[in-house]
Amino acid sequence: MRKPGMTTLEIKRVRESLKLTQIEFADRLGVSQATVSLWETGARRPTGSAIKLLEQVAKEKSSVRQKQD
């Protein structure tokens, strides 16, 4: 049975499809670059609201493409 949320590959693909570095992606999500790295390598899995946010970003990529001031 698959765990809820996104796989490491799915997270990386979303970030790369936005043409963002880990730092830029982390900034837009409100997490650290280290957190994004841990998610992408599988050392950690997103939890709680981070899962929902990543799933929303995957559906509506334009929501994070442009940095909001």
Backbone hydrogen bonds, N-H to C=O, Kabsch-Sander energy under -0.5 kcal/mol:
donor,donor_aa,acceptor,acceptor_aa,energy
11,I,7,T,-2.3
12,K,8,T,-2.1
13,R,9,L,-2.6
14,V,10,E,-2.3
15,R,11,I,-2.2
16,E,12,K,-2.9
17,S,13,R,-2.4
18,L,14,V,-1.2
18,L,15,R,-0.5
19,K,16,E,-1.3
20,L,15,R,-1.8
25,F,21,T,-2.6
26,A,22,Q,-2.6
27,D,23,I,-2.3
28,R,24,E,-2.0
29,L,25,F,-1.7
30,G,26,A,-1.5
31,V,26,A,-2.3
36,V,32,S,-1.7
37,S,33,Q,-2.5
38,L,34,A,-2.5
39,W,35,T,-2.3
40,E,36,V,-2.6
41,T,37,S,-2.0
42,G,38,L,-1.0
43,A,38,L,-1.1
44,R,38,L,-1.6
50,A,47,T,-1.9
51,I,47,T,-0.6
51,I,48,G,-0.7
52,K,48,G,-1.4
53,L,49,S,-2.6
54,L,50,A,-2.6
55,E,51,I,-2.4
56,Q,52,K,-2.2
57,V,53,L,-2.6
58,A,54,L,-2.3
59,K,55,E,-1.5
60,E,56,Q,-2.9
63,S,60,E,-2.3
64,V,61,K,-1.7
65,R,61,K,-1.0
66,Q,62,S,-0.7
